[in-house]
Amino acid sequence: MKTISIIGVGRIGGALALAFNKKSKNYRIENLISRNPDKAHKITENLIDKPNIYTINETEKIKSEIILICTQDSEILNVAEQLTGKLQHKPYIFHVSGSLSSEILNDLKNIGCKTGSIHPLVSVSDAFLGAQRFENAYFCVEGETSAVKLAEKIVKDLNGKPFSIETKHKILYHAAAVTACGHLVAVIDTALEILDKCGLENENARKILLPLIKSTIENLETQTAEQALTGTFARADYPTFEKHLDNLEKNVSPLAVEIYLLLGERSLQLAEKQGADPKSLNKIRKKITLAKKNLK
C-alpha cells in the first residue's frame, strides 16, 4: 500500500482523494494539506481511513511516498519551493496542472525527488462528481521516466487511461484541451445568442440544442471529423450559407458573425476532405473573406 499526501483540496484534489479512497487496498491518503480546513474535513468525512489535515506551513510533517500538488497553477511553484526546503525524504511528486509541465518541479528534482505531472482530461466542476468521472477518463502524464511509470500505474488503478507526451509539448496539449472543452462551451453560447434572436429563452434553447450536440459527439466516437461533419458547409450549400450570413449580420453581434465565419472556414477544409464540390467551396470561401473584411 502506497501512502499519499494531497496538497490543495479543491475540486481536483478532493476528487482524487475520493477516487483513491475506493482503492483503499492499494493507496492510503495519509495527509490533506489545505488552506481551507472545512473543505478538507468535508472530504475526510467520506474517506475510510481518516487522514491528517495540515496547513501548507506544516509540510515538514509529510512523509508520504507520493505527493500530489493540486493547487491552482499560480501556487505550484511556491509549493515546490516550500517542499524543497522542508522535505526529509525523496518521494514521487506530481502536480495536476494541464498547462504546466513537470519542469516547474525542477528544484525538487534536483534534490532527488522523482517528478512528473498527471492531468485528468475531463471536466471537474465538483469533487464528488469528479471522482466518478475519472473512471475511463484519459490522463496525460509526463516527466521523469520513473515518475511516468508510476503515474501510468496510478491512472490504471483509478480505472483511467494514461497517455504520455513529451514535456516540451505540454502547453500545446493544454491548448487543444481548452479548444475542445472551453471553446466548445463558447461556441454553444454563440448558438444560444442566435436562438435568442428567434425568441427562445436561454434555458429552453439549451434543452433544444443538447440532443443535437450529444448526437454530434456520438458521431465523433465512431467517425473522423470530416465524416461527422453535417449541414450547410458539409454540403457546400452556397445559397443557404448566403442566407445565414445575411440574417446573422442583421441580427447578432459582430463577434457571433466572426465566430460563424471562422468556424465556417475550418468546416470547408473538412468538407473538402469529404469530396464536396470544389466550385461551391471556393464560392463560399470568397464570400467569407469578403464578410470578414467588412467586419473590420
Residue pairs with C-beta under 8 A, 6 or more apart in sequence:
1 25
1 26
1 27
1 28
2 26
2 27
2 28
2 65
2 66
3 27
3 28
3 30
3 63
3 64
3 65
3 66
4 20
4 27
4 28
4 29
4 30
4 64
4 65
4 66
4 67
4 68
5 29
5 30
5 31
5 32
5 33
5 62
5 64
5 66
5 67
5 68
6 13
6 16
6 17
6 29
6 31
6 32
6 33
6 67
6 68
6 70
7 13
7 33
7 34
7 56
7 59
7 67
7 68
7 69
7 70
7 71
7 79
8 33
8 34
8 69
8 70
8 71
8 72
8 75
8 79
9 17
9 32
9 33
9 34
9 36
9 39
9 40
9 43
9 70
10 39
10 70
10 71
10 72
10 127
11 124
11 125
11 126
11 127
11 130
12 70
12 96
12 120
12 124
12 127
12 130
13 32
13 34
13 68
13 70
13 71
13 96
13 127
14 39
14 42
14 43
14 127
14 128
14 130
14 131
15 124
15 126
15 127
15 128
15 129
15 130
15 131
15 133
15 134
16 68
16 70
16 96
16 131
16 134
17 29
17 32
17 43
17 47
17 51
17 127
18 43
18 46
18 47
18 127
18 128
18 130
18 131
19 130
19 131
19 134
19 158
20 27
20 29
20 158
21 29
21 46
21 47
21 48
22 131
23 157
23 158
24 48
24 49
26 157
27 157
28 49
29 47
29 49
29 51
30 51
30 52
30 63
30 64
31 51
31 52
31 53
31 54
31 61
31 62
31 64
32 40
32 43
32 44
32 51
32 52
32 53
32 54
33 53
33 54
33 55
33 56
33 58
33 59
33 62
34 40
34 53
34 55
35 55
35 56
37 53
37 55
40 53
41 53
43 127
44 50
44 51
44 53
46 128
52 61
54 61
54 62
56 79
56 82
59 82
59 83
59 86
59 87
60 86
60 87
60 88
62 83
62 86
62 87
62 91
63 88
63 89
64 91
65 91
65 92
66 91
66 92
66 93
66 94
66 150
66 154
67 83
67 91
67 92
67 93
67 94
68 93
68 94
68 95
68 96
68 118
69 76
69 79
69 80
69 93
69 94
69 95
69 96
69 105
70 95
70 96
71 79
73 97
73 99
73 100
76 95
76 97
76 100
76 104
76 105
77 104
80 93
80 104
80 105
80 107
80 108
81 107
83 93
83 108
84 107
84 108
84 111
87 108
87 111
87 113
90 111
90 112
90 113
90 114
91 113
91 114
92 113
92 114
92 115
92 116
92 146
92 147
92 150
93 105
93 108
93 113
93 114
93 115
93 116
94 102
94 115
94 116
94 117
94 118
94 143
94 147
94 151
95 102
95 104
95 105
95 117
95 118
96 117
96 118
96 119
96 120
97 104
97 117
97 119
98 119
98 121
98 140
98 173
98 174
98 177
99 170
99 171
99 174
100 117
100 170
101 117
101 142
101 143
101 167
101 168
101 170
101 171
102 109
102 115
102 116
102 117
102 142
102 143
102 144
102 147
102 167
103 167
105 113
105 115
105 116
105 143
106 115
108 115
109 115
109 144
114 143
114 144
114 146
114 147
114 150
115 143
115 144
115 147
116 141
116 142
116 143
116 144
116 147
116 148
116 150
116 151
117 140
117 141
117 142
117 143
117 151
117 170
118 139
118 140
118 141
118 151
118 154
118 155
119 139
119 140
119 141
119 174
120 130
120 133
120 134
120 137
120 138
120 139
120 160
121 137
121 138
121 139
121 140
121 177
122 130
122 133
122 134
122 137
122 138
123 133
123 181
124 130
124 133
134 158
134 159
134 160
135 158
135 159
135 160
136 159
136 160
136 161
137 160
137 161
138 160
138 161
138 162
138 163
139 151
139 155
139 160
139 161
139 162
139 163
140 163
140 164
140 165
140 170
140 173
141 148
141 151
141 152
141 155
141 162
141 163
141 164
142 148
142 164
142 165
142 166
142 167
142 170
143 151
143 167
148 164
151 162
152 162
152 164
155 161
155 162
156 162
165 173
186 259
187 259
187 263
188 209
188 213
190 255
190 256
190 259
190 260
191 205
191 209
192 202
192 205
192 206
192 209
193 252
193 253
193 256
194 248
194 251
194 252
194 256
195 205
195 208
195 209
196 202
196 205
197 251
197 252
200 208
216 228
216 230
219 227
219 228
220 228
225 270
226 270
226 271
226 273
226 274
227 274
229 267
229 270
229 271
229 274
231 267
232 240
232 241
232 244
233 241
233 264
233 267
233 268
233 270
233 271
233 284
234 267
234 270
234 271
234 274
234 276
235 271
235 276
236 268
236 271
236 276
236 277
236 280
236 281
236 284
237 280
238 280
238 283
238 284
238 287
241 264
241 284
241 287
242 287
244 260
245 257
245 260
245 261
245 287
245 291
248 256
248 257
248 260
249 257
249 291
254 295
257 291
257 295
258 292
258 295
261 288
261 291
261 292
261 295
264 284
264 288
265 285
265 288
268 281
268 284
268 285
268 288
271 281
272 278
272 281
